[in-house]
Amino acid sequence: MRVSPLSPARPIRVPSAPHPSPAASGRLRHLIQLARP
C-alpha cells in the first residue's frame, strides 16, 4: 500500500488495472476451461 503525499495518514490504492484486458481475460477463461476435468 502506498501512502498519498497529500494525506499521509490515509493509504491509497494505486489503480494498476481496474479491469483486465480482453486478451488477458480470454486467456484466463481458456486456462480455466482447460483446468476443468
N, C-alpha and C positions, 0 to 999 in steps of 0.2 A: 504493500500500500504506500502510495506517495502522499506526502503532505503538501497541501497547497501553500505557496508562499504568502498568499493574501490572507488566508485564515489558517494559521499554524496549528490551531487546536483541533481542526476538523480534517481528517484524512479524506482524500477524494479518490474516486475510481478513475483510472485512465482508460478512456474508451478506445481499446485497440481494435476490436471488431465486434460491433453490436450484433450483426447477423453475418453468418459465414457466406462466402461467395457461392454462386450456383455450382461451380465446379467442385468446390470442397464438399458441399452438402451432397452432391451427387455421388462423389467418391465414398463418403461415409455411408450413404444408403446402399451402395453397391457392396461395401465390406460387410455391412450388417446382414444383407441378404445372403452373402457367402457364408457367414458365420452360423446362420440358422441351419439346424440339422434337417 
